[in-house]
């Protein structure tokens, strides 16, 4: 049997169904109907979706899951107005849900919505299209899409719509858009100022508030403010402030007023029209605290420019602010302190505030429990005392310094910053500085030195620089543990923090004890590292390093290998040898605790206590028979030679005839005393150096021929001393066999002690030498040269010879 086949060529039936009423209670079915080709069905389906979505977020999410959004986005461009309107109504209601907004963004529905914002479009379409866009405009990407699709212009046009809902929705979108700078400028260019000003007089408070908030944003731009002013915008704002019917708008109005007063040109124009006078009257009129605080904020905004401050000063704004400081509300007081701080940048206002008694009033606020108020008060005092000694004194007389020291312990960075700045301004006067220190300022500054806030560090280190000029203050800082955090700040890459830290380090380095302590924490190594950086090194870092080295000559000599004539060696100086780059030079205490090693000894300048000198002098004045017989008597140079002897007689005196306590090195202090008496008797400066050189050579083993230097057993001698002392540290007074480095150090020590100038320079391979300046004798002119010459003092081979620098003899002495 053959299979029956269907007739594929049969024509479709031309008959249609009669109208069928469609009713459904199932959301899925309704969503399916959104794809129907029948307009009547689409109208009803969109209406059903709108009604269902209006009942809550759960229904909106359900419709989203059923795929309702995509057909609705198509239907908003439908030719049928009723379909288009109902589709917009459904979308507008659904768009308030976050998940729906995300999907609408993916479907790129915004261009279609903007297209239907035309003023010719149905009002309902405008209402729900703007409602949908208002929900979407809270998202950054959606705002950009609205702006890029030229949505601002139709939205501005809709501000004049007779329908309040359309106006409200359009205004809300514009408000969201103008949070971005580009949109703020566009609103001004597209003529948005006049309709926004018109909405200030709307019968609907929500529209008035939105209009004010939008104007508040766009008037941050100068060109917009100019147009705003030309449209009598400021006058309209003042009218609102003067109307009790609009008291609910006063706070927002004042925010916009503040913007209008941002530049001196606007202030002058507003002042000329009487606007500032009206503002002053308004701030003092009975009002709620929020209004007063916002009004004071306007004054603060005006005071941001010097020209505007002059205008306010002529309006006697200081008197207004003084009255506001007595208001009970904390926020009003805080805002007033900020206004005082701003006006204090005007020199004449600083004096006015002092004369009006503002300073004691602000000082009292430092005891408030409110952190915001205390921070504002410290800011006011900081500006009031800047470069004004009389105001600084007034703060001191009001007891402000006691409160300010306590504020340094606070957790609010702004308050700590301002307190440190004020104390710094006050500490320039010695009497005030002493009182500040007596209240524990140095200890209070330690914690702020550990802050991560740049401004706190800038002001704290600057305050420290001023306070630390007092010796006791530096000792207190060291006891309080402030030196380590100070040194740590040298690691900062913030330029101003680093500069101020270097200043503080330089001041603290005035004392050897604090300089040594900072070196112990690695200050020099950090500064050496900075000196290699092109970006970080500066005159400040260089000054800090020089200050540290000048107060720690032992470290300076190890690192630099050069001490100038102004670097005076004193008791406790030690030569630890040449330090490697980046190596920390250990303290004498650290070196003395090390076990005995094979390295060259550390040579220390040791002096006996005063009682040793007294005993030695007594022994010299009353020698025993045994001492006299064994040593031939202790004769000082002054006793040995008569004062009226000729200079040549003194010059010819053999070194072996010097007092035995000099040659034997019994006490360095006794040695210094007698050398001083002996050398300073010589009138010729050159002879002083030569005689001292011969003396040093004699003390250190005498002259050694250069060719026989290897036979001089100085190393064995020093090793024996280390073994006897069981220490790597050897006092220079015990050394009887020394070479270049030991003799040069002793020469420098003695020269410094008796007050004649010389430098100390370290060379290579245990070489060291002393340089002196002398005026060369010109025999032909029978006078000394006008410029001094540099000489190297020979202490080794021909002791007492002075070798002119850079001559072959001098070079041979300096090198192997």
C-alpha positions in Angstrom: 0.0 0.0 0.0 1.2 3.4 -0.9 1.6 6.0 1.9 -0.7 9.0 1.9 1.1 12.3 1.5 0.1 15.7 2.7 -0.7 18.4 0.1 2.1 20.9 0.7 0.8 23.3 -1.9 -2.5 24.0 -0.1 -3.3 27.7 0.3 -3.8 29.1 3.9 -7.2 29.9 5.1 -8.4 33.5 4.7 -10.9 33.3 7.5 -10.1 34.8 10.9 -11.3 34.3 14.4 -13.8 36.7 16.0 -12.4 38.9 18.8 -11.2 36.7 21.7 -11.0 38.2 25.2 -7.7 37.1 26.8 -7.5 36.8 30.5 -4.6 35.3 32.5 -3.5 35.1 36.1 -0.2 33.5 35.4 2.8 36.0 35.1 4.6 33.7 32.6 1.6 33.8 30.3 1.4 37.6 30.5 5.1 37.8 29.7 4.6 35.6 26.6 1.8 37.9 25.5 4.4 40.8 25.4 5.6 39.2 22.1 2.1 39.2 20.6 1.6 41.0 17.2 -1.8 42.2 18.4 -1.7 45.8 19.7 -4.7 45.3 22.0 -3.1 42.3 23.6 0.2 44.2 24.0 -1.6 47.1 25.7 -3.3 44.8 28.2 -0.2 42.7 28.8 2.0 45.8 29.5 -0.8 47.1 31.8 -0.9 43.7 33.6 2.9 43.8 34.0 2.8 47.3 35.5 0.1 46.3 38.0 2.0 43.2 39.0 5.3 44.9 39.3 3.8 47.7 41.4 3.1 45.3 44.2 6.7 44.9 45.3 10.3 44.0 44.6 9.6 40.3 44.7 7.3 40.6 41.7 9.8 42.7 39.8 12.5 40.1 40.3 10.0 37.4 39.2 9.2 39.3 36.0 12.9 39.8 35.4 13.4 36.0 35.6 10.6 35.4 33.2 12.3 37.6 30.6 9.9 40.5 30.6 12.5 43.3 30.2 13.7 42.5 26.7 10.2 42.7 25.1 9.3 45.8 27.2 12.5 47.6 25.9 11.3 46.9 22.4 7.8 48.1 23.1 8.8 51.5 24.3 9.5 52.4 20.7 6.2 50.9 19.4 4.2 53.0 17.0 1.1 52.6 19.1 1.1 55.4 21.7 -0.9 53.3 24.2 1.5 50.4 23.9 4.4 52.7 24.2 2.9 54.4 27.3 2.1 51.2 29.1 5.5 49.7 28.3 7.2 52.8 29.8 4.9 52.6 32.9 6.0 48.9 33.4 9.7 49.7 32.9 9.5 52.8 35.1 8.1 50.8 38.0 10.5 47.9 37.5 13.6 50.1 37.2 13.7 50.9 40.9 15.0 47.3 41.5 18.8 46.9 41.5 18.8 43.7 39.5 16.5 45.2 36.9 18.8 48.3 36.6 21.7 46.0 35.8 19.8 44.1 33.1 18.5 47.4 31.6 22.1 48.6 31.3 23.1 45.4 29.5 20.2 45.8 27.1 21.3 49.3 26.2 17.8 50.7 26.7 18.9 54.3 27.6 19.1 55.6 24.0 15.6 54.5 23.3 14.3 56.2 26.5 16.1 59.5 25.7 14.6 59.4 22.3 11.1 59.6 23.9 11.8 62.6 26.1 10.6 65.0 23.4 8.2 67.7 24.7 5.7 66.5 22.0 5.6 63.0 23.6 2.7 61.9 25.8 3.0 63.2 29.3 2.7 59.7 30.8 5.6 58.5 28.6 7.7 61.5 29.8 6.8 60.7 33.4 7.7 57.1 33.3 10.7 57.5 30.9 12.2 60.1 33.3 11.2 57.8 36.3 13.2 55.0 34.7 16.2 57.2 33.9 16.1 58.7 37.5 16.6 55.2 38.8 19.4 54.4 36.3 21.2 57.7 36.8 22.5 56.8 40.2 25.0 54.4 38.4 28.2 55.9 37.1 28.1 54.1 33.8 24.4 54.9 33.2 25.1 58.6 33.9 27.8 58.5 31.2 25.4 56.9 28.8 22.7 59.5 29.4 25.3 62.3 28.9 26.9 60.7 25.8 23.4 60.2 24.2 22.7 63.9 24.6 20.1 63.4 27.3 20.8 66.6 29.2 19.1 69.0 26.7 15.7 67.3 26.6 15.9 66.9 30.4 16.5 70.6 30.8 13.6 71.3 28.5 11.3 69.1 30.6 12.0 71.3 33.6 9.4 73.6 32.2 6.8 70.8 31.9 3.4 71.5 33.3 3.4 68.1 35.0 5.1 68.2 38.4 6.1 64.5 38.3 7.9 65.1 35.0 9.7 68.1 36.5 10.6 66.2 39.6 12.0 63.2 37.7 13.9 65.3 35.2 15.4 67.4 38.0 16.4 64.3 39.9 18.3 63.0 36.8 20.0 66.3 36.3 21.0 66.4 40.0 22.6 62.9 39.7 24.4 63.9 36.5 25.9 67.1 37.9 27.9 65.2 40.5 30.4 65.0 37.6 32.4 68.0 36.5 31.7 67.6 32.8 27.9 67.5 33.3 28.0 70.6 35.6 29.6 72.6 32.8 27.1 71.2 30.2 24.1 72.3 32.3 25.4 75.8 32.3 26.1 75.8 28.5 22.7 74.3 27.7 20.9 77.1 29.5 20.0 75.2 32.6 20.3 78.1 35.1 17.1 80.0 34.3 14.7 77.1 34.6 16.5 75.9 37.8 16.1 79.3 39.4 12.4 79.3 38.4 11.9 76.0 40.2 13.0 77.7 43.4 9.6 79.2 43.6 7.8 75.9 42.9 4.8 74.9 45.0 6.3 71.5 45.7 9.0 71.4 48.4 10.7 68.4 47.0 11.2 70.2 43.7 12.5 73.3 45.5 15.1 71.2 47.5 16.2 69.3 44.4 16.6 72.6 42.5 18.7 74.1 45.4 20.9 71.0 45.6 21.5 71.1 41.8 22.4 74.8 41.9 24.7 74.1 44.9 26.6 71.6 42.7 26.8 73.6 39.5 27.8 76.9 41.1 31.1 75.4 42.1 32.2 76.4 38.6 33.2 80.1 38.1 31.5 80.6 34.7 28.4 79.1 36.1 28.5 81.5 39.0 28.8 84.4 36.6 25.6 83.4 34.8 23.9 82.7 38.1 24.8 86.2 39.2 23.6 87.7 35.9 20.3 86.0 36.3 19.9 87.6 39.8 20.4 84.2 41.4 22.1 85.5 44.5 19.2 87.9 45.1 16.7 85.1 44.8 18.7 83.1 47.4 18.7 86.1 49.8 14.9 86.4 49.3 14.5 82.8 50.4 16.7 83.4 53.4 14.5 86.5 54.4 11.3 84.5 54.1 10.1 82.5 57.1 7.8 80.5 54.8 11.0 79.0 53.3 12.7 78.2 56.5 13.0 74.6 55.6 15.1 75.6 52.6 17.5 77.9 54.5 20.2 75.3 55.1 20.5 74.2 51.5 20.2 77.8 50.3 23.2 78.8 52.4 25.3 76.1 50.8 24.6 77.6 47.4 25.3 81.1 48.8 28.7 79.9 50.0 29.5 78.9 46.4 28.5 82.3 45.2 31.0 83.8 47.6 34.0 81.7 46.5 35.9 84.2 44.5 36.8 87.8 45.3 35.1 89.2 42.2 31.8 87.7 43.1 32.2 88.9 46.7 32.9 92.4 45.6 29.9 92.5 43.3 27.6 91.0 45.9 29.0 93.4 48.5 28.3 96.4 46.2 24.7 95.3 45.9 24.4 95.1 49.7 24.3 91.3 49.8 27.1 90.9 52.4 25.3 93.3 54.8 22.1 91.3 54.5 24.1 88.1 55.2 25.7 89.6 58.3 22.2 90.7 59.6 20.9 87.2 58.8 23.6 85.4 60.8 22.9 87.4 64.0 19.1 87.1 63.7 17.4 84.6 65.9 17.7 81.3 64.1 18.1 77.6 64.6 21.7 76.4 65.1 21.9 74.6 61.7 21.1 77.8 59.9 23.6 79.8 61.9 26.4 77.2 61.3 25.7 77.2 57.6 25.7 81.0 57.5 29.1 81.0 59.3 30.3 78.5 56.7 29.4 81.1 54.1 31.6 83.6 55.8 34.4 81.0 56.0 34.1 80.5 52.3 34.3 84.2 51.6 37.4 84.4 53.7 39.3 82.0 51.5 40.7 84.8 49.3 42.8 87.8 50.5 40.6 90.3 48.7 37.4 88.9 50.2 39.0 89.0 53.7 39.6 92.7 53.3 35.9 93.2 52.4 34.7 91.2 55.4 37.1 93.1 57.7 35.6 96.3 56.6 32.2 94.8 57.4 33.4 94.2 61.0 33.0 90.5 60.6 35.2 90.0 63.7 32.5 91.4 66.0 29.9 89.1 64.4 32.1 86.1 65.0 32.9 87.1 68.6 29.1 87.1 69.4 28.7 83.6 67.8 31.4 82.1 70.1 29.0 82.6 73.0 26.3 80.5 71.3 25.6 77.3 73.2 25.5 75.0 70.1 28.8 73.1 69.6 28.4 73.0 65.8 28.0 76.8 65.6 31.1 77.3 67.8 33.1 74.9 65.7 32.1 76.7 62.5 32.9 80.0 64.1 36.4 78.8 65.0 36.9 77.8 61.4 35.8 81.3 60.3 38.2 82.8 62.9 41.0 80.7 61.5 40.2 81.8 57.9 40.0 85.5 58.8 43.2 85.2 60.9 45.1 85.0 57.6 44.3 88.8 57.4 46.9 90.7 59.5 44.5 93.4 60.6 41.9 90.8 61.7 44.5 89.1 63.9 44.8 92.3 65.9 41.0 92.8 65.9 40.4 89.4 67.3 42.9 89.9 70.1 41.4 93.3 71.0 37.9 91.8 71.0 38.9 89.1 73.5 38.6 86.2 71.1 41.8 84.4 72.2 40.7 83.7 75.8 37.3 82.5 74.5 38.9 80.1 72.0 41.4 78.8 74.6 38.5 77.9 76.9 37.1 75.7 74.1 40.2 73.5 74.3 38.8 72.0 77.5 35.6 70.9 75.7 34.8 67.2 75.5 33.8 67.6 71.9 36.7 66.5 69.6 35.4 68.5 66.6 35.2 71.7 68.6 38.7 71.2 70.1 40.2 70.6 66.6 38.5 73.8 65.3 39.8 75.8 68.3 43.4 74.6 67.8 43.1 75.6 64.1 42.0 79.1 65.1 44.8 79.5 67.6 47.4 78.2 65.0 46.4 80.9 62.5 46.0 83.6 65.2 49.5 83.0 66.5 51.3 82.6 63.1 53.9 85.4 62.8 52.2 87.3 65.6 54.1 87.5 68.9 51.4 89.5 70.7 48.7 86.9 70.0 51.2 84.1 71.0 51.6 85.9 74.3 47.9 86.3 74.7 47.4 82.5 74.3 50.2 82.0 76.9 48.6 84.4 79.3 45.3 82.6 78.9 47.0 79.3 79.8 46.5 77.9 76.3 50.0 76.2 76.1 49.0 73.8 78.9 45.9 72.7 77.0 47.8 72.5 73.7 50.5 70.2 75.1 47.8 67.8 76.2 46.2 67.9 72.8 49.4 66.4 71.4 48.3 63.1 73.0 45.1 63.1 71.0 44.1 60.7 68.3 42.7 63.4 65.9 45.5 64.2 63.4 44.0 67.6 62.6 44.0 68.6 66.3 47.6 67.3 66.8 48.7 69.2 63.7 47.2 72.5 64.8 48.4 72.1 68.4 52.0 71.5 67.3 51.8 74.5 65.0 50.5 76.8 67.7 53.2 75.6 70.2 55.8 76.2 67.5 54.5 79.7 67.0 54.6 80.4 70.7 58.0 78.8 71.4 59.9 81.5 69.6 59.7 83.6 72.8 62.1 82.2 75.4 59.9 82.7 78.5 57.0 81.0 76.8 59.2 78.2 75.5 60.4 77.4 79.1 56.9 77.2 80.3 55.8 74.9 77.4 58.7 72.6 78.2 57.9 72.6 81.9 54.5 71.1 81.0 56.1 68.0 79.4 56.0 69.1 75.7 59.0 67.0 74.7 57.5 63.8 76.0 54.2 64.8 74.4 55.8 65.1 71.0 57.2 61.6 71.0 54.0 59.8 70.0 53.2 62.3 67.1 56.7 61.5 65.7 55.4 58.0 65.1 52.3 59.2 63.1 51.7 58.2 59.5 49.9 61.5 58.8 52.2 63.8 56.7 50.9 67.1 58.1 51.2 65.8 61.7 54.8 64.9 61.0 55.6 68.3 59.3 54.3 70.3 62.2 55.6 68.0 64.9 59.2 68.0 63.6 59.0 71.8 63.1 57.8 72.3 66.7 60.6 70.0 67.9 63.2 72.1 66.1 62.1 75.2 68.0 61.8 73.5 71.4 65.0 71.5 71.1 67.2 74.6 71.1 67.1 74.2 74.9 69.8 71.8 76.2 67.5 70.4 78.9 64.8 69.8 76.3 67.1 67.7 74.2 68.0 65.6 77.3 64.3 65.2 78.0 63.6 64.1 74.4 66.3 61.5 74.8 65.0 60.3 78.1 61.5 60.1 76.6 62.6 57.9 73.8 62.0 60.5 71.1 65.4 60.2 69.2 64.7 56.9 67.6 61.3 57.8 66.0 63.0 61.1 64.9 65.8 59.2 63.2 63.3 56.8 61.6 61.6 59.8 59.9 64.8 60.3 57.9 63.5 57.3 55.8 60.5 59.5 54.7 60.1 60.2 51.0 57.8 63.2 51.8 60.0 66.2 50.9 58.7 68.5 53.6 58.7 65.8 56.3 62.3 65.0 55.5 63.4 68.6 55.5 61.8 69.4 58.8 63.2 66.1 60.3 66.7 67.1 59.2 66.2 70.5 60.8 65.2 68.8 64.1 68.2 66.4 63.9 70.5 69.4 63.3 69.2 71.1 66.4 69.3 68.0 68.6 72.9 67.3 67.4 74.0 70.4 69.4 74.8 68.0 72.3 77.3 65.3 71.9 75.2 62.9 73.9 72.1 63.2 71.7 74.3 63.2 68.5 75.9 59.9 69.7 72.5 58.5 70.4 71.1 59.4 67.0 74.2 57.9 65.4 73.5 54.7 67.4 70.1 54.5 65.7 71.7 54.8 62.3 71.1 58.5 61.5 74.4 58.9 59.7 74.0 55.7 57.6 70.6 56.9 56.5 71.9 60.4 55.6 74.8 58.8 53.8 72.4 56.8 51.7 70.3 60.0 51.0 73.4 61.8 49.9 73.7 59.3 47.1 70.2 60.0 45.9 69.7 62.8 43.4 66.1 63.3 44.3 66.3 63.1 48.1 69.5 64.9 49.0 69.3 68.6 49.7 70.9 71.4 51.8 68.7 70.2 54.7 70.1 66.6 54.6 73.6 67.9 54.2 73.2 70.2 57.2 71.9 67.3 59.3 74.9 65.2 58.5 77.4 68.0 59.2 75.7 68.8 62.5 75.8 65.1 63.6 79.5 64.8 62.6 80.5 68.1 64.2 79.0 66.9 67.5 80.6 63.4 67.2 84.1 64.0 66.1 85.1 60.4 66.6 82.5 59.3 64.0 83.4 62.2 61.8 87.1 61.2 61.7 86.2 57.5 61.0 83.8 58.4 58.2 85.5 61.4 56.6 89.1 61.0 57.8 89.5 64.8 58.3 89.1 67.1 61.3 89.5 70.8 60.7 91.1 73.3 63.1 87.6 74.2 64.4 87.0 70.5 65.3 88.3 70.5 68.9 89.3 67.1 70.2 88.2 66.6 73.9 88.4 63.8 76.5 86.6 60.7 75.2 87.6 61.1 71.6 88.6 57.8 70.0 90.0 56.7 66.7 88.3 53.5 65.6 90.0 53.4 62.2 88.6 54.1 58.8 84.9 53.1 58.5 83.6 51.4 55.3 80.8 53.2 53.4 77.4 52.4 55.0 79.1 50.9 58.1 77.9 52.2 61.5 80.7 53.4 63.7 80.4 51.7 67.1 80.3 53.7 70.2 83.3 53.6 72.6 81.2 51.6 75.1 80.3 49.0 72.4 84.0 48.8 71.3 85.2 48.4 74.9 82.9 45.4 75.4 84.3 43.4 72.5 86.7 40.6 73.2 90.4 41.2 72.4 91.0 40.6 68.6 93.8 40.9 66.1 92.6 44.2 64.7 94.5 47.4 65.3 93.6 49.0 68.7 91.1 51.7 69.1 93.0 54.7 70.4 91.2 56.8 73.0 92.0 60.3 74.4 92.2 59.7 78.1 92.6 62.3 80.7 92.9 61.8 84.4 90.3 63.4 86.8 91.2 66.7 88.4 92.3 65.2 91.7 95.1 63.4 89.8 96.4 66.7 88.5 96.2 68.2 92.0 98.2 65.2 93.5 100.7 65.3 90.7 101.2 69.1 91.1 101.6 68.6 94.9 104.2 65.9 94.3 106.1 68.2 91.9 106.1 71.0 94.4 107.3 68.7 97.3 109.4 65.9 95.7 110.7 63.2 98.0 114.4 62.4 98.1 113.8 59.1 96.4 111.9 60.7 93.6 114.6 63.4 93.2 117.4 60.9 93.2 115.7 58.5 90.8 114.3 61.1 88.3 116.6 64.0 88.9 113.6 66.2 90.0 110.5 67.3 88.2 111.4 70.6 86.6 108.7 72.5 84.6 109.7 74.4 81.5 108.9 77.6 83.3 111.2 76.8 86.2 113.9 75.4 84.0 114.3 78.6 82.0 114.3 82.1 83.1 111.6 84.3 81.6 114.1 86.7 80.3 116.0 84.1 78.3 116.3 84.7 74.7 114.2 82.8 72.2 117.2 81.1 70.6 118.2 79.7 74.1 114.7 78.1 74.3 115.0 76.8 70.8 118.3 75.2 71.5 117.1 73.4 74.6 117.4 69.6 74.2 114.2 67.6 74.4 115.8 65.2 76.8 115.9 68.0 79.3 112.1 68.3 79.4 110.3 67.4 82.6 110.1 63.6 83.2 106.4 63.6 83.7 106.0 64.9 80.1 108.3 62.3 78.5 106.9 59.4 80.6 103.3 60.2 79.9 102.2 59.8 83.5 99.0 61.8 83.0 97.7 63.4 79.8 96.2 66.2 81.8 99.4 67.0 83.5 101.1 66.7 80.1 98.6 69.2 78.6 99.1 71.6 81.5 102.9 71.7 81.2 102.9 71.7 77.4 100.7 74.7 77.5 103.0 76.5 79.9 106.0 75.6 77.8 104.8 76.1 74.2 102.9 79.3 74.7 106.0 80.9 76.1 107.3 80.8 72.5 106.4 84.0 70.7 106.9 82.7 67.2 104.0 80.6 65.9 106.2 78.5 63.6 108.5 77.6 66.5 105.4 76.7 68.6 104.4 74.1 66.0 108.0 72.8 65.6 108.6 72.5 69.3 105.3 70.7 69.9 106.2 68.3 67.0 109.5 67.4 68.6 107.8 66.9 71.9 105.2 64.5 70.4 107.9 62.6 68.5 109.9 62.2 71.7 106.8 60.9 73.6 106.1 58.4 70.8 109.6 56.9 70.4 111.6 59.6 68.8 112.7 60.2 65.2 112.6 57.2 62.9 114.5 57.1 59.6 112.2 56.4 56.7 114.4 53.5 55.5 114.4 51.9 59.0 110.6 52.4 59.6 110.1 48.6 59.3 112.5 48.1 62.3 110.4 50.3 64.5 108.4 47.8 66.7 105.3 49.8 67.2 102.9 46.9 66.4 104.4 44.7 69.1 104.2 47.5 71.6 100.5 48.1 70.9 99.8 44.3 71.0 101.4 44.1 74.4 99.3 47.0 75.6 96.1 45.3 74.4 97.1 42.1 76.2 98.0 44.0 79.4 94.7 45.9 79.4 92.7 42.9 78.0 90.9 45.4 75.8 90.9 46.6 72.2 90.7 50.2 73.5 94.1 51.7 74.3 94.5 55.1 76.0 96.9 57.3 74.0 98.7 58.2 77.2 100.1 54.7 77.4 101.6 54.6 73.9 105.4 55.1 73.9 105.9 53.8 70.4 103.7 55.2 67.8 103.8 56.0 64.1 102.1 58.6 61.9 98.5 58.0 62.9 99.2 57.9 66.7 101.6 60.9 66.6 99.2 63.0 64.4 96.3 62.3 66.8 98.4 63.3 69.9 99.6 66.4 68.1 96.0 67.4 67.3 94.9 66.7 70.8 97.7 68.7 72.5 97.3 71.6 69.9 93.6 71.8 70.6 94.1 71.7 74.4 96.6 74.6 74.4 94.7 76.6 71.8 96.9 76.5 68.6 95.2 75.6 65.3 95.8 72.5 63.3 93.9 69.9 61.3 94.0 66.1 61.3 93.9 64.2 58.1 93.8 60.4 57.6 95.7 58.8 54.7 96.1 55.2 53.6 98.1 52.5 55.4 98.3 54.0 58.9 99.4 57.4 57.5 98.0 60.5 59.1 99.3 64.0 59.3 98.6 67.5 60.6 98.2 70.6 58.5 98.8 74.1 59.8 98.5 77.5 58.3 101.4 80.0 58.5 102.3 83.2 56.8 105.5 82.6 54.8 108.4 84.9 55.5 109.4 87.0 52.4 113.1 87.8 53.0 113.3 90.2 50.0 110.5 92.3 51.4 111.4 91.6 55.0 107.8 90.8 55.8 105.3 87.9 55.9 103.2 87.0 52.8 99.6 88.4 52.7 98.2 84.9 52.2 98.9 82.0 54.6 100.4 78.8 53.3 99.6 75.2 54.3 102.2 73.1 55.9 102.4 69.4 57.0 104.1 68.9 60.3 106.7 66.2 60.3 106.4 64.1 63.4 108.3 61.0 62.3 111.5 61.5 60.4 112.7 65.0 61.0 110.4 66.0 63.9 109.6 69.7 63.9 110.1 70.2 60.1 107.2 72.0 58.4 106.7 70.7 54.8 104.8 72.9 52.4 101.8 71.1 51.0 102.2 69.5 47.6 105.9 69.6 47.6 107.8 66.3 47.0 108.8 66.1 50.7 105.2 66.5 51.8 104.0 63.9 49.3 106.6 61.4 50.5 105.5 62.0 54.1 101.8 61.4 53.2 102.3 58.2 51.0 104.2 55.0 51.0 
